[in-house]
Amino acid sequence: MPIGLLAAAVALAGTLGLYRATSASNHISLNRQTRIARLALASSADQMAYEQQGLAAWKQLSDQLAKPRIDKHWLDTEVGQWSSDMFRHDMTFILDPTGRPIYAFVAGHPADVRSFAAVEPDLLPIINAVRRTAGTVRSEELPKGSEPKLRTTALTRSSTIFESGGATLNGRPAAASVMVIAVNARDEAQTRPLMISVRYLDGSYLQELSSWNLLEGLRFSQHATSNQGEAMIPFDDRLGKRAGFFLWKPQLPGTRILRMVGPAAAVLLLLLLGALAWLMLSLWRSGRQLSAVVVDLQASEAQAQHLAFHDVLTGLPNRALFQDRLDQALARARRGEICAILALDLDRFKQVNDTLGHAAGDTLIREFAVRLSQTVRTMDTVARIGGDEFSVLVCDAGRREDVEQLCERIAATVREPFSLMGSEVFVGVSIGVVLAPDAGLDRGDLIRKADIALYRAKSDGRDRYQIFAASMDETVKLRGEIEEDLRRAIANGRELEVHYQP
């Protein structure tokens, strides 16, 4: 799981990093294109002033306009046609000092001077600004709120008197420049005519601007309604009135890079996730296998531990577990609790083995273990010590009579026939009983005394029980002494005499 989280974090960080890098690249590119578009539109009017000044300061034009009769053909060739062909001006007008139009050249052809009336209201703020600069219009004569901010440009001569700016003519965005026609003398400006040049900022101008500055799909709209993915900048006229918007589809290198790199990055990410999934699946499978091995080991350990403390044939506790539980019972006996130890031995077991075989003997042992376990309480311990020898630990045994009743129930249960190899077999059980703490609290000594009581039960005819008494211990000791004396007498050869008694 930590590996999966780490890989997911790396993939997420890489994706976010790529997204942020491409977004930053798009933002920088969009800002650059916006600055270029603003600068190009802002400088369009000043560029016209720069293009005008060669004609406005041309002495031959001043001389021509000073004649009583103006040569219109000369003006068409030297002024109108020149401005249209050379600078792509859409309109060129000349006004006399009184403001009356005396020449017009529109859309590449000579035009009636009355055509000026259609655009005069929109050009009037720029015209008045030039007249004020030239001293022909006083500030108090300007309409309130129409006083424009004068423009200057580093491209024109310092002696040139002009004003330029944006305007909306016939619903179309345009750049206009109005310049005093004078050779150089400022004091003559008050009596000099004006040249007006206009170029529409849509159509061919937008195509040129789009081509020069890589502004794809550049267009003009009077409303701030853009298509998806378009950028826009506002266009204001000379008085700051919002005239419309220029829109274009910006070049977004980040998006282009993302489109180029994105599929490969996605494939790489999928491969990474696939490898991660495979790794996690392998780890999961290995974990399951390891878990299975651990479970098997635990089961084997549990089985080994079970075998270490249980009899293989019957599943009962063995001698080791019986002794451990006996130690626990004796610890409680020291605090006053009575416990009983029963030593049991099947009668005629050897006969069953000899007549029916060891398989029948094993079956008899298992059946006897079942009957014995069903006779005692669940809190008591039934153990197989070995062969046909069993032991029972009775905890909290109570009175002596209760122990005797238990022995009688065990004997009665065993007297019931056993079905072995298709035959009914009858056996009995001899039981030796010792009570603690009456007979002591030493584990080994108590087991020995239970065996003495068992031996007494067998000596008294089998299929019965005997509770240990101190006299039994004396009898065993006396018997042992007699056996020792007999061995010694036989070994000496002179201490034993045989007498015949008929």
C-alpha positions in Angstrom: 0.0 0.0 0.0 2.8 2.6 0.8 4.3 1.8 -2.7 0.9 2.3 -4.3 0.4 5.7 -2.5 3.9 6.8 -3.5 3.4 5.9 -7.1 0.0 7.6 -7.2 1.6 10.7 -5.6 4.4 10.7 -8.2 1.9 10.3 -11.0 -0.3 13.1 -9.6 2.6 15.4 -9.1 3.8 14.8 -12.6 0.4 15.5 -14.1 0.0 18.6 -12.0 3.5 19.7 -12.9 2.8 19.3 -16.6 -0.5 21.1 -16.3 1.0 24.0 -14.4 3.9 24.3 -16.9 1.6 24.3 -19.9 -0.8 26.7 -18.2 2.1 29.1 -17.4 3.3 28.9 -21.0 -0.1 29.7 -22.3 -0.5 32.6 -19.9 2.9 34.1 -20.9 2.1 33.7 -24.6 -1.3 35.2 -24.2 0.1 38.2 -22.3 2.7 38.7 -25.0 0.1 38.6 -27.8 -2.1 40.9 -25.9 0.7 43.5 -25.5 1.5 43.2 -29.2 -2.1 43.7 -30.2 -2.5 46.7 -27.9 0.8 48.3 -29.1 -0.1 47.7 -32.7 -3.5 49.3 -32.4 -2.3 52.1 -30.3 0.5 52.9 -32.7 -1.6 52.7 -35.8 -2.7 56.3 -35.5 0.8 57.6 -34.8 2.1 55.6 -37.7 -0.4 57.5 -39.9 0.9 60.8 -38.6 4.4 59.6 -39.5 3.2 58.8 -43.0 1.4 62.1 -43.3 4.2 64.4 -42.3 6.1 64.0 -45.6 3.2 65.5 -47.5 2.1 68.0 -44.8 5.6 69.5 -44.8 6.0 69.4 -48.5 6.4 72.9 -49.9 4.9 72.0 -53.3 1.6 71.0 -51.5 1.6 74.2 -49.6 2.2 76.2 -52.7 -0.5 74.3 -54.6 -3.1 75.0 -51.9 -2.1 78.7 -51.9 -3.1 79.1 -55.5 -6.4 80.7 -56.3 -7.4 77.6 -58.4 -6.3 74.3 -57.0 -5.2 71.6 -59.4 -7.4 68.6 -58.4 -5.6 66.3 -60.8 -2.3 67.1 -59.2 -3.7 66.5 -55.7 -5.2 63.2 -56.9 -1.9 62.0 -58.2 0.5 63.4 -55.6 -1.6 63.2 -52.5 -4.7 61.0 -52.7 -3.3 58.3 -54.9 0.1 58.3 -53.2 -1.5 58.0 -49.7 -3.8 55.2 -50.9 -1.2 53.2 -52.8 1.8 53.8 -50.6 0.3 53.8 -47.1 -3.1 52.1 -47.8 -5.0 55.1 -46.4 -8.7 54.6 -46.9 -9.6 58.4 -46.8 -7.7 61.6 -47.4 -9.3 65.0 -46.8 -7.9 68.5 -46.9 -9.8 71.3 -45.1 -9.2 75.0 -45.6 -8.4 77.2 -42.6 -12.2 77.7 -42.1 -12.8 74.0 -41.8 -14.4 73.6 -45.2 -13.4 70.5 -47.1 -11.6 71.3 -50.3 -10.4 67.9 -51.3 -11.5 64.3 -50.8 -10.0 60.9 -51.9 -11.9 57.9 -50.6 -11.4 54.1 -51.2 -8.7 54.6 -53.8 -10.6 57.1 -55.9 -11.2 60.9 -56.0 -14.5 61.7 -54.2 -16.9 64.5 -53.7 -15.9 66.8 -50.9 -19.4 66.4 -49.5 -18.5 62.9 -48.5 -16.6 64.5 -45.6 -19.9 65.3 -43.9 -20.6 61.6 -43.2 -17.4 61.3 -41.0 -17.0 64.8 -39.8 -18.8 64.3 -36.4 -16.6 61.4 -35.5 -13.4 63.2 -36.6 -14.3 66.5 -35.0 -12.7 65.8 -31.5 -9.3 65.2 -33.3 -9.8 68.2 -35.6 -10.6 70.5 -32.7 -7.6 69.2 -30.7 -5.3 70.2 -33.6 -6.9 73.6 -34.0 -6.5 74.3 -30.3 -2.9 73.3 -30.5 -2.5 75.5 -33.5 -4.2 78.4 -31.7 -7.2 78.5 -33.9 -9.6 77.1 -31.3 -9.8 78.4 -27.8 -10.5 75.9 -24.9 -13.7 77.7 -24.0 -15.0 77.0 -27.5 -14.8 73.2 -27.1 -17.9 71.3 -26.0 -17.8 70.3 -22.4 -16.3 66.9 -21.9 -15.0 66.7 -25.5 -11.5 68.0 -24.7 -9.2 65.2 -25.9 -5.8 64.2 -24.6 -3.1 65.2 -27.0 -0.9 62.6 -28.5 2.8 62.8 -29.5 5.1 60.3 -31.2 8.8 59.9 -31.5 8.4 59.3 -35.2 7.2 62.8 -36.1 9.2 66.0 -36.2 8.9 68.3 -33.2 7.7 71.1 -35.4 4.8 69.1 -36.8 1.4 70.0 -35.4 -0.9 67.0 -35.4 -3.3 64.9 -33.4 -4.1 61.2 -34.0 -6.3 58.6 -32.4 -9.0 56.0 -32.8 -12.4 56.6 -34.1 -15.5 54.7 -35.2 -16.5 55.7 -38.7 -19.7 54.3 -40.3 -19.6 51.6 -37.6 -16.1 50.5 -38.4 -13.0 51.0 -36.3 -10.5 53.4 -37.7 -7.3 55.2 -37.0 -7.2 58.9 -37.9 -4.6 61.6 -38.0 -5.1 65.3 -38.5 -2.1 67.5 -39.3 -1.5 71.1 -40.1 -0.1 71.6 -43.7 2.9 73.9 -43.1 6.5 73.8 -44.1 7.9 74.7 -40.6 6.6 78.0 -39.2 4.3 77.6 -36.2 3.1 81.2 -36.5 1.6 80.3 -39.9 -0.4 77.3 -38.4 -3.4 79.5 -37.6 -3.9 80.2 -41.3 -2.9 76.9 -42.7 -5.2 74.1 -44.0 -5.5 70.6 -42.4 -4.8 67.2 -43.9 -6.9 64.3 -42.6 -5.9 60.7 -43.2 -8.1 57.7 -42.2 -7.4 54.0 -42.3 -10.0 51.4 -41.3 -8.7 49.0 -38.7 -10.6 46.1 -40.1 -10.3 44.4 -43.5 -6.8 44.6 -45.0 -5.3 46.2 -41.9 -6.3 43.3 -39.7 -4.9 40.9 -42.2 -1.5 42.7 -42.2 -1.6 43.0 -38.4 -2.5 39.3 -38.1 0.3 38.3 -40.5 3.0 40.5 -38.9 2.3 39.7 -35.3 1.0 36.1 -35.7 -2.4 37.0 -34.3 -4.5 34.2 -35.8 -8.1 35.0 -36.9 -7.9 38.6 -35.8 -11.3 40.3 -36.2 -13.4 43.3 -34.9 -16.7 43.1 -33.1 -18.8 45.9 -31.7 -19.9 43.5 -28.9 -17.9 41.6 -26.3 -19.1 38.3 -27.7 -16.2 35.9 -28.3 -16.0 32.4 -29.7 -14.6 29.6 -27.6 -10.9 30.0 -27.1 -10.7 33.6 -28.4 -8.9 36.5 -26.6 -10.0 40.1 -26.8 -8.9 43.6 -26.1 -11.2 46.7 -26.1 -11.0 49.5 -28.7 -11.8 53.1 -27.5 -12.1 56.2 -29.6 -10.3 59.5 -29.1 -12.6 60.5 -26.3 -12.3 57.1 -24.5 -15.6 55.8 -25.6 -15.8 52.1 -26.0 -16.2 51.5 -29.8 -15.8 47.7 -29.9 -13.4 44.8 -29.4 -10.6 43.2 -31.3 -10.6 39.4 -31.0 -8.3 36.7 -32.1 -7.5 33.0 -31.5 -4.3 33.1 -29.4 -1.4 30.8 -30.0 -1.1 28.6 -26.9 2.2 26.8 -27.0 1.4 25.0 -23.7 -1.8 23.5 -25.1 0.1 22.6 -28.3 2.8 20.9 -26.2 0.2 19.2 -24.1 -1.5 17.8 -27.3 1.9 16.6 -28.5 3.2 15.3 -25.2 -0.2 14.4 -23.6 -0.8 11.1 -25.5 2.7 9.9 -24.8 2.4 11.0 -21.2 -0.9 9.3 -20.9 0.5 6.1 -22.3 3.5 6.4 -20.0 1.2 7.0 -17.1 -1.0 4.0 -18.1 2.1 1.9 -18.4 3.3 3.1 -15.0 -0.1 2.4 -13.4 -0.2 -1.0 -15.2 3.2 -1.8 -13.8 2.1 -0.6 -10.4 -1.0 -2.7 -10.6 1.1 -5.7 -11.6 3.5 -5.0 -8.8 0.7 -4.6 -6.3 -1.0 -7.8 -7.6 2.3 -9.7 -7.3 2.8 -8.3 -3.8 -0.8 -9.3 -3.0 -0.3 -12.8 -4.3 3.1 -13.1 -2.5 1.4 -11.8 0.6 -1.4 -14.4 0.3 1.2 -17.1 -0.3 3.2 -15.9 2.6 0.1 -15.7 4.7 -0.8 -19.3 3.7 2.8 -20.3 4.6 2.4 -18.5 8.0 -0.9 -20.1 8.5 0.5 -23.5 7.6 3.5 -22.9 10.0 1.1 -21.8 12.7 -1.0 -24.8 12.1 2.1 -27.0 12.1 3.3 -25.4 15.2 -0.2 -25.8 16.8 -0.2 -29.4 15.7 3.3 -30.0 17.0 2.3 -28.3 20.3 -0.9 -30.4 20.4 1.1 -33.6 19.8 3.6 -32.6 22.4 0.8 -32.5 25.0 -1.8 -35.0 23.6 -2.0 -38.7 22.9 -1.9 -39.5 19.2 -4.3 -42.5 19.4 -7.1 -41.0 21.6 -6.5 -37.2 21.4 -6.5 -37.1 25.2 -3.9 -35.1 27.2 -0.7 -37.1 27.7 1.5 -37.5 30.8 3.2 -34.1 30.3 -0.1 -32.1 30.1 -1.6 -34.2 32.9 1.3 -33.3 35.2 1.0 -29.6 34.3 -2.7 -29.5 35.2 -2.0 -31.5 38.3 0.5 -28.9 39.4 -2.1 -26.2 38.9 -4.7 -28.3 40.9 -2.2 -28.8 43.7 -1.6 -25.1 43.9 -5.3 -24.7 44.6 -5.3 -27.6 47.0 -2.8 -25.7 49.1 -5.5 -23.1 49.5 -8.0 -25.8 50.7 -9.5 -27.2 47.5 -9.8 -31.0 47.4 -8.7 -32.8 44.3 -8.6 -36.5 43.4 -6.2 -38.5 41.2 -7.5 -41.6 39.6 -5.1 -44.2 38.1 -7.0 -46.6 35.8 -5.9 -49.8 34.1 -8.0 -51.9 31.8 -8.5 -55.5 32.9 -8.0 -58.3 30.3 -6.6 -55.8 27.7 -3.7 -58.1 26.9 -6.1 -60.9 26.1 -8.0 -58.7 23.6 -4.7 -57.9 21.9 -3.6 -61.5 21.8 -7.0 -62.8 20.4 -8.2 -60.0 18.2 -5.0 -58.2 17.3 -3.5 -54.8 18.0 -6.0 -53.0 15.7 -8.8 -54.2 18.0 -6.8 -53.2 21.0 -6.4 -49.7 19.6 -10.1 -49.5 19.0 -10.8 -50.6 22.5 -8.4 -47.9 23.8 -10.3 -45.2 21.8 -13.7 -46.4 22.8 -12.7 -46.6 26.5 -11.3 -43.0 26.2 -14.6 -41.8 24.8 -16.7 -43.5 27.6 -14.3 -42.2 30.3 -14.5 -38.6 28.9 -18.3 -38.7 28.8 -18.4 -40.0 32.4 -16.4 -37.2 34.1 -17.1 -33.5 34.1 -15.7 -31.1 31.5 -13.6 -29.4 34.1 -11.8 -32.7 34.9 -8.8 -34.0 33.0 -8.7 -37.4 31.4 -5.2 -38.4 30.2 -3.7 -41.5 28.6 -0.4 -42.3 30.4 0.6 -45.2 28.1 -0.7 -48.6 26.9 -3.9 -49.3 28.7 -3.1 -46.9 31.6 -5.2 -43.8 32.1 -5.3 -41.1 34.7 -8.2 -38.8 35.8 -7.7 -35.5 37.6 -10.9 -34.5 39.5 -10.8 -30.8 40.5 -12.9 -29.6 43.4 -13.7 -33.2 44.1 -15.8 -32.5 47.2 -16.5 -35.3 49.6 -15.0 -38.8 49.6 -18.4 -40.2 48.8 -18.6 -38.2 45.5 -15.3 -39.6 44.4 -16.5 -43.2 45.2 -19.7 -42.6 43.2 -17.6 -41.4 40.2 -15.4 -44.6 40.4 -18.6 -46.7 40.4 -20.0 -44.9 37.4 -16.7 -45.4 35.5 -16.6 -49.1 36.4 -20.3 -49.5 35.4 -19.6 -47.8 32.0 -16.7 -50.1 31.2 -18.6 -53.2 32.1 -20.8 -52.5 29.1 -19.7 -54.6 26.1 -17.4 -53.2 23.4 -18.0 -54.0 19.8 -14.7 -55.0 18.3 -14.1 -56.7 15.0 -17.7 -57.9 14.8 -17.6 -59.3 18.3 -18.7 -58.2 21.7 -15.9 -57.9 24.2 -16.2 -57.6 27.9 -13.5 -55.9 30.0 -13.2 -54.3 33.3 -11.2 -51.5 34.9 -9.2 -51.3 38.1 -9.0 -47.8 39.7 -6.6 -46.5 42.3 -7.6 -43.2 44.0 -5.6 -40.7 46.0 -7.0 -37.5 47.6 -5.1 -34.3 48.0 -4.3 -32.6 50.3 -5.1 -35.5 52.6 -2.4 -37.8 51.1 0.1 -34.9 50.6 0.8 -32.2 48.0 3.9 -33.6 46.2 3.0 -34.5 42.6 5.3 -37.5 42.3 4.4 -38.9 45.7 0.7 -38.6 44.9 1.1 -40.4 41.5 3.0 -43.1 43.3 0.3 -43.5 45.9 -2.4 -43.7 43.2 -0.4 -46.5 41.6 -0.3 -48.3 45.0 -4.0 -48.0 45.3 -4.4 -49.3 41.7 -2.1 -52.2 42.5 -4.3 -53.0 45.6 -7.4 -53.0 43.4 -5.9 -55.5 41.0 -4.7 -57.6 43.9 -8.2 -57.7 45.3 -9.7 -59.2 42.2 -9.7 -56.5 39.5 -12.7 -54.5 38.2 -12.9 -52.4 41.4 -11.5 -49.3 42.9 -9.4 -48.6 46.0 -8.8 -45.3 47.8 -5.2 -44.9 49.1 -4.7 -45.4 52.8 -1.4 -45.1 54.7 -1.5 -48.8 55.5 -1.2 -49.6 51.8 2.1 -47.7 51.7 3.4 -49.8 54.7 2.3 -53.0 52.9 4.2 -52.0 49.8 7.3 -51.1 51.8 7.1 -54.5 53.6 6.6 -56.3 50.4 9.6 -54.6 49.0 11.7 -55.5 52.0 10.7 -59.1 51.7 11.6 -59.2 48.0 14.9 -57.6 48.8 15.6 -60.2 51.5 14.7 -63.1 49.2 17.0 -61.8 46.5 19.8 -61.5 48.9 19.1 -65.0 50.4 19.1 -66.6 47.0 22.3 -64.8 46.1 24.0 -66.1 49.3 22.7 -69.6 48.8 22.7 -70.5 52.5 20.0 -68.3 54.0 17.0 -70.0 52.4 15.7 -73.4 53.5 12.9 -75.3 51.7 10.4 -77.3 53.8 7.7 -79.5 52.5 4.3 -79.3 54.3 1.8 -81.8 53.1 
